[in-house]
Amino acid sequence: VKTLFRVPLLMEENGVFHFLSSRLHLIPKSNYDQSLMIKWRDLAER
């Protein structure tokens, strides 16, 4: 991993968040905004 900021991006790309939410019986917010991950990706690429 190039920087620590890439870890959440890799987790999302590999489906880790979906896996954890299903295993832990978590209900994701229905209004999940992809713009947050876009901003995070911009931060990670600096």
PyMOL Python script that loads the backbone (N, CA, C, O; Angstrom):
from pymol import cmd

cmd.read_pdbstr("""\
ATOM      1  N   VAL A   1       0.856  -1.178   0.000  1.00  0.00           N
ATOM      2  CA  VAL A   1       0.000   0.000   0.000  1.00  0.00           C
ATOM      3  C   VAL A   1       0.893   1.229   0.000  1.00  0.00           C
ATOM      4  O   VAL A   1       1.787   1.371   0.833  1.00  0.00           O
ATOM      5  N   LYS A   2       0.635   2.092  -0.931  1.00  0.00           N
ATOM      6  CA  LYS A   2       1.469   3.281  -1.096  1.00  0.00           C
ATOM      7  C   LYS A   2       1.331   4.231   0.095  1.00  0.00           C
ATOM      8  O   LYS A   2       2.332   4.693   0.643  1.00  0.00           O
ATOM      9  N   THR A   3       0.100   4.517   0.489  1.00  0.00           N
ATOM     10  CA  THR A   3      -0.149   5.357   1.663  1.00  0.00           C
ATOM     11  C   THR A   3      -1.296   4.760   2.466  1.00  0.00           C
ATOM     12  O   THR A   3      -2.072   3.946   1.966  1.00  0.00           O
ATOM     13  N   LEU A   4      -1.381   5.172   3.691  1.00  0.00           N
ATOM     14  CA  LEU A   4      -2.454   4.699   4.562  1.00  0.00           C
ATOM     15  C   LEU A   4      -3.828   5.114   4.046  1.00  0.00           C
ATOM     16  O   LEU A   4      -4.822   4.438   4.311  1.00  0.00           O
ATOM     17  N   PHE A   5      -3.887   6.217   3.316  1.00  0.00           N
ATOM     18  CA  PHE A   5      -5.156   6.709   2.791  1.00  0.00           C
ATOM     19  C   PHE A   5      -5.740   5.779   1.726  1.00  0.00           C
ATOM     20  O   PHE A   5      -6.932   5.861   1.427  1.00  0.00           O
ATOM     21  N   ARG A   6      -4.917   4.896   1.151  1.00  0.00           N
ATOM     22  CA  ARG A   6      -5.405   3.970   0.124  1.00  0.00           C
ATOM     23  C   ARG A   6      -6.136   2.768   0.723  1.00  0.00           C
ATOM     24  O   ARG A   6      -6.885   2.094   0.016  1.00  0.00           O
ATOM     25  N   VAL A   7      -5.934   2.490   2.001  1.00  0.00           N
ATOM     26  CA  VAL A   7      -6.525   1.299   2.618  1.00  0.00           C
ATOM     27  C   VAL A   7      -8.052   1.273   2.481  1.00  0.00           C
ATOM     28  O   VAL A   7      -8.586   0.258   2.034  1.00  0.00           O
ATOM     29  N   PRO A   8      -8.782   2.335   2.840  1.00  0.00           N
ATOM     30  CA  PRO A   8     -10.239   2.286   2.660  1.00  0.00           C
ATOM     31  C   PRO A   8     -10.656   2.103   1.202  1.00  0.00           C
ATOM     32  O   PRO A   8     -11.673   1.467   0.926  1.00  0.00           O
ATOM     33  N   LEU A   9      -9.889   2.648   0.278  1.00  0.00           N
ATOM     34  CA  LEU A   9     -10.204   2.492  -1.143  1.00  0.00           C
ATOM     35  C   LEU A   9     -10.039   1.036  -1.567  1.00  0.00           C
ATOM     36  O   LEU A   9     -10.876   0.499  -2.292  1.00  0.00           O
ATOM     37  N   LEU A  10      -8.969   0.402  -1.119  1.00  0.00           N
ATOM     38  CA  LEU A  10      -8.752  -1.004  -1.433  1.00  0.00           C
ATOM     39  C   LEU A  10      -9.823  -1.882  -0.795  1.00  0.00           C
ATOM     40  O   LEU A  10     -10.272  -2.861  -1.392  1.00  0.00           O
ATOM     41  N   MET A  11     -10.225  -1.527   0.416  1.00  0.00           N
ATOM     42  CA  MET A  11     -11.280  -2.285   1.086  1.00  0.00           C
ATOM     43  C   MET A  11     -12.589  -2.189   0.310  1.00  0.00           C
ATOM     44  O   MET A  11     -13.295  -3.186   0.160  1.00  0.00           O
ATOM     45  N   GLU A  12     -12.912  -1.017  -0.175  1.00  0.00           N
ATOM     46  CA  GLU A  12     -14.143  -0.855  -0.948  1.00  0.00           C
ATOM     47  C   GLU A  12     -14.055  -1.612  -2.272  1.00  0.00           C
ATOM     48  O   GLU A  12     -15.005  -2.290  -2.664  1.00  0.00           O
ATOM     49  N   GLU A  13     -12.927  -1.500  -2.956  1.00  0.00           N
ATOM     50  CA  GLU A  13     -12.752  -2.164  -4.247  1.00  0.00           C
ATOM     51  C   GLU A  13     -12.837  -3.682  -4.130  1.00  0.00           C
ATOM     52  O   GLU A  13     -13.277  -4.349  -5.066  1.00  0.00           O
ATOM     53  N   ASN A  14     -12.424  -4.229  -3.001  1.00  0.00           N
ATOM     54  CA  ASN A  14     -12.422  -5.675  -2.809  1.00  0.00           C
ATOM     55  C   ASN A  14     -13.649  -6.194  -2.072  1.00  0.00           C
ATOM     56  O   ASN A  14     -13.716  -7.378  -1.741  1.00  0.00           O
ATOM     57  N   GLY A  15     -14.614  -5.328  -1.814  1.00  0.00           N
ATOM     58  CA  GLY A  15     -15.874  -5.760  -1.216  1.00  0.00           C
ATOM     59  C   GLY A  15     -15.820  -6.036   0.275  1.00  0.00           C
ATOM     60  O   GLY A  15     -16.707  -6.697   0.815  1.00  0.00           O
ATOM     61  N   VAL A  16     -14.797  -5.544   0.943  1.00  0.00           N
ATOM     62  CA  VAL A  16     -14.649  -5.807   2.374  1.00  0.00           C
ATOM     63  C   VAL A  16     -15.775  -5.148   3.174  1.00  0.00           C
ATOM     64  O   VAL A  16     -16.289  -5.738   4.124  1.00  0.00           O
ATOM     65  N   PHE A  17     -16.156  -3.936   2.792  1.00  0.00           N
ATOM     66  CA  PHE A  17     -17.218  -3.250   3.529  1.00  0.00           C
ATOM     67  C   PHE A  17     -18.535  -4.009   3.416  1.00  0.00           C
ATOM     68  O   PHE A  17     -19.265  -4.140   4.399  1.00  0.00           O
ATOM     69  N   HIS A  18     -18.837  -4.504   2.228  1.00  0.00           N
ATOM     70  CA  HIS A  18     -20.066  -5.284   2.034  1.00  0.00           C
ATOM     71  C   HIS A  18     -20.007  -6.575   2.851  1.00  0.00           C
ATOM     72  O   HIS A  18     -20.985  -6.946   3.499  1.00  0.00           O
ATOM     73  N   PHE A  19     -18.867  -7.253   2.822  1.00  0.00           N
ATOM     74  CA  PHE A  19     -18.693  -8.488   3.576  1.00  0.00           C
ATOM     75  C   PHE A  19     -18.898  -8.253   5.073  1.00  0.00           C
ATOM     76  O   PHE A  19     -19.633  -8.992   5.729  1.00  0.00           O
ATOM     77  N   LEU A  20     -18.243  -7.219   5.608  1.00  0.00           N
ATOM     78  CA  LEU A  20     -18.359  -6.940   7.042  1.00  0.00           C
ATOM     79  C   LEU A  20     -19.777  -6.552   7.432  1.00  0.00           C
ATOM     80  O   LEU A  20     -20.275  -6.980   8.473  1.00  0.00           O
ATOM     81  N   SER A  21     -20.426  -5.747   6.606  1.00  0.00           N
ATOM     82  CA  SER A  21     -21.786  -5.329   6.953  1.00  0.00           C
ATOM     83  C   SER A  21     -22.741  -6.520   6.936  1.00  0.00           C
ATOM     84  O   SER A  21     -23.658  -6.582   7.755  1.00  0.00           O
ATOM     85  N   SER A  22     -22.542  -7.462   6.022  1.00  0.00           N
ATOM     86  CA  SER A  22     -23.421  -8.632   6.008  1.00  0.00           C
ATOM     87  C   SER A  22     -23.109  -9.573   7.168  1.00  0.00           C
ATOM     88  O   SER A  22     -24.028 -10.122   7.776  1.00  0.00           O
ATOM     89  N   ARG A  23     -21.845  -9.766   7.482  1.00  0.00           N
ATOM     90  CA  ARG A  23     -21.474 -10.659   8.589  1.00  0.00           C
ATOM     91  C   ARG A  23     -21.881 -10.100   9.947  1.00  0.00           C
ATOM     92  O   ARG A  23     -22.237 -10.849  10.857  1.00  0.00           O
ATOM     93  N   LEU A  24     -21.824  -8.779  10.074  1.00  0.00           N
ATOM     94  CA  LEU A  24     -22.165  -8.144  11.349  1.00  0.00           C
ATOM     95  C   LEU A  24     -23.622  -7.696  11.403  1.00  0.00           C
ATOM     96  O   LEU A  24     -24.056  -7.082  12.378  1.00  0.00           O
ATOM     97  N   HIS A  25     -24.374  -8.010  10.342  1.00  0.00           N
ATOM     98  CA  HIS A  25     -25.797  -7.657  10.249  1.00  0.00           C
ATOM     99  C   HIS A  25     -26.018  -6.157  10.413  1.00  0.00           C
ATOM    100  O   HIS A  25     -26.911  -5.718  11.137  1.00  0.00           O
ATOM    101  N   LEU A  26     -25.184  -5.387   9.726  1.00  0.00           N
ATOM    102  CA  LEU A  26     -25.315  -3.935   9.740  1.00  0.00           C
ATOM    103  C   LEU A  26     -26.125  -3.500   8.531  1.00  0.00           C
ATOM    104  O   LEU A  26     -25.992  -4.065   7.446  1.00  0.00           O
ATOM    105  N   ILE A  27     -26.951  -2.509   8.723  1.00  0.00           N
ATOM    106  CA  ILE A  27     -27.751  -1.983   7.627  1.00  0.00           C
ATOM    107  C   ILE A  27     -27.105  -0.684   7.169  1.00  0.00           C
ATOM    108  O   ILE A  27     -27.064   0.291   7.919  1.00  0.00           O
ATOM    109  N   PRO A  28     -26.597  -0.667   5.929  1.00  0.00           N
ATOM    110  CA  PRO A  28     -25.964   0.565   5.438  1.00  0.00           C
ATOM    111  C   PRO A  28     -26.988   1.670   5.236  1.00  0.00           C
ATOM    112  O   PRO A  28     -28.166   1.408   4.994  1.00  0.00           O
ATOM    113  N   LYS A  29     -26.527   2.896   5.339  1.00  0.00           N
ATOM    114  CA  LYS A  29     -27.408   4.032   5.101  1.00  0.00           C
ATOM    115  C   LYS A  29     -27.900   3.991   3.667  1.00  0.00           C
ATOM    116  O   LYS A  29     -27.135   3.707   2.745  1.00  0.00           O
ATOM    117  N   SER A  30     -29.164   4.274   3.487  1.00  0.00           N
ATOM    118  CA  SER A  30     -29.716   4.240   2.132  1.00  0.00           C
ATOM    119  C   SER A  30     -29.271   5.450   1.322  1.00  0.00           C
ATOM    120  O   SER A  30     -29.327   5.431   0.092  1.00  0.00           O
ATOM    121  N   ASN A  31     -28.833   6.495   1.999  1.00  0.00           N
ATOM    122  CA  ASN A  31     -28.419   7.708   1.295  1.00  0.00           C
ATOM    123  C   ASN A  31     -26.895   7.800   1.182  1.00  0.00           C
ATOM    124  O   ASN A  31     -26.329   8.893   1.220  1.00  0.00           O
ATOM    125  N   TYR A  32     -26.237   6.648   1.042  1.00  0.00           N
ATOM    126  CA  TYR A  32     -24.781   6.613   0.899  1.00  0.00           C
ATOM    127  C   TYR A  32     -24.386   7.434  -0.320  1.00  0.00           C
ATOM    128  O   TYR A  32     -24.914   7.240  -1.415  1.00  0.00           O
ATOM    129  N   ASP A  33     -23.469   8.334  -0.114  1.00  0.00           N
ATOM    130  CA  ASP A  33     -23.082   9.273  -1.161  1.00  0.00           C
ATOM    131  C   ASP A  33     -21.714   8.887  -1.718  1.00  0.00           C
ATOM    132  O   ASP A  33     -20.719   8.906  -0.994  1.00  0.00           O
ATOM    133  N   GLN A  34     -21.665   8.540  -2.987  1.00  0.00           N
ATOM    134  CA  GLN A  34     -20.407   8.170  -3.625  1.00  0.00           C
ATOM    135  C   GLN A  34     -19.423   9.327  -3.676  1.00  0.00           C
ATOM    136  O   GLN A  34     -18.220   9.102  -3.812  1.00  0.00           O
ATOM    137  N   SER A  35     -19.904  10.555  -3.572  1.00  0.00           N
ATOM    138  CA  SER A  35     -18.997  11.698  -3.644  1.00  0.00           C
ATOM    139  C   SER A  35     -17.994  11.681  -2.488  1.00  0.00           C
ATOM    140  O   SER A  35     -16.896  12.222  -2.613  1.00  0.00           O
ATOM    141  N   LEU A  36     -18.363  11.068  -1.380  1.00  0.00           N
ATOM    142  CA  LEU A  36     -17.432  10.955  -0.256  1.00  0.00           C
ATOM    143  C   LEU A  36     -16.220  10.115  -0.656  1.00  0.00           C
ATOM    144  O   LEU A  36     -15.087  10.482  -0.347  1.00  0.00           O
ATOM    145  N   MET A  37     -16.446   8.997  -1.336  1.00  0.00           N
ATOM    146  CA  MET A  37     -15.329   8.159  -1.770  1.00  0.00           C
ATOM    147  C   MET A  37     -14.521   8.841  -2.866  1.00  0.00           C
ATOM    148  O   MET A  37     -13.313   8.628  -2.959  1.00  0.00           O
ATOM    149  N   ILE A  38     -15.156   9.645  -3.684  1.00  0.00           N
ATOM    150  CA  ILE A  38     -14.436  10.390  -4.719  1.00  0.00           C
ATOM    151  C   ILE A  38     -13.495  11.394  -4.065  1.00  0.00           C
ATOM    152  O   ILE A  38     -12.345  11.541  -4.478  1.00  0.00           O
ATOM    153  N   LYS A  39     -13.993  12.081  -3.040  1.00  0.00           N
ATOM    154  CA  LYS A  39     -13.151  13.035  -2.317  1.00  0.00           C
ATOM    155  C   LYS A  39     -12.002  12.313  -1.615  1.00  0.00           C
ATOM    156  O   LYS A  39     -10.873  12.802  -1.592  1.00  0.00           O
ATOM    157  N   TRP A  40     -12.304  11.139  -1.040  1.00  0.00           N
ATOM    158  CA  TRP A  40     -11.270  10.365  -0.353  1.00  0.00           C
ATOM    159  C   TRP A  40     -10.206   9.904  -1.352  1.00  0.00           C
ATOM    160  O   TRP A  40      -9.015   9.922  -1.042  1.00  0.00           O
ATOM    161  N   ARG A  41     -10.633   9.490  -2.548  1.00  0.00           N
ATOM    162  CA  ARG A  41      -9.696   9.059  -3.585  1.00  0.00           C
ATOM    163  C   ARG A  41      -8.778  10.216  -3.985  1.00  0.00           C
ATOM    164  O   ARG A  41      -7.576  10.028  -4.173  1.00  0.00           O
ATOM    165  N   ASP A  42      -9.356  11.413  -4.113  1.00  0.00           N
ATOM    166  CA  ASP A  42      -8.545  12.596  -4.427  1.00  0.00           C
ATOM    167  C   ASP A  42      -7.504  12.849  -3.338  1.00  0.00           C
ATOM    168  O   ASP A  42      -6.357  13.184  -3.634  1.00  0.00           O
ATOM    169  N   LEU A  43      -7.906  12.690  -2.093  1.00  0.00           N
ATOM    170  CA  LEU A  43      -6.986  12.876  -0.972  1.00  0.00           C
ATOM    171  C   LEU A  43      -5.867  11.835  -1.014  1.00  0.00           C
ATOM    172  O   LEU A  43      -4.705  12.163  -0.773  1.00  0.00           O
ATOM    173  N   ALA A  44      -6.206  10.606  -1.314  1.00  0.00           N
ATOM    174  CA  ALA A  44      -5.220   9.525  -1.326  1.00  0.00           C
ATOM    175  C   ALA A  44      -4.212   9.678  -2.454  1.00  0.00           C
ATOM    176  O   ALA A  44      -3.080   9.206  -2.344  1.00  0.00           O
ATOM    177  N   GLU A  45      -4.611  10.332  -3.533  1.00  0.00           N
ATOM    178  CA  GLU A  45      -3.722  10.462  -4.685  1.00  0.00           C
ATOM    179  C   GLU A  45      -2.826  11.694  -4.618  1.00  0.00           C
ATOM    180  O   GLU A  45      -2.046  11.930  -5.541  1.00  0.00           O
ATOM    181  N   ARG A  46      -2.915  12.463  -3.578  1.00  0.00           N
ATOM    182  CA  ARG A  46      -2.056  13.648  -3.438  1.00  0.00           C
ATOM    183  C   ARG A  46      -0.631  13.255  -3.170  1.00  0.00           C
ATOM    184  O   ARG A  46       0.231  14.122  -3.024  1.00  0.00           O
TER     185      ARG A  46
END
""", "prot")
cmd.dss("prot")
cmd.show_as("cartoon", "prot")
cmd.util.cbc("prot")
cmd.orient("prot")
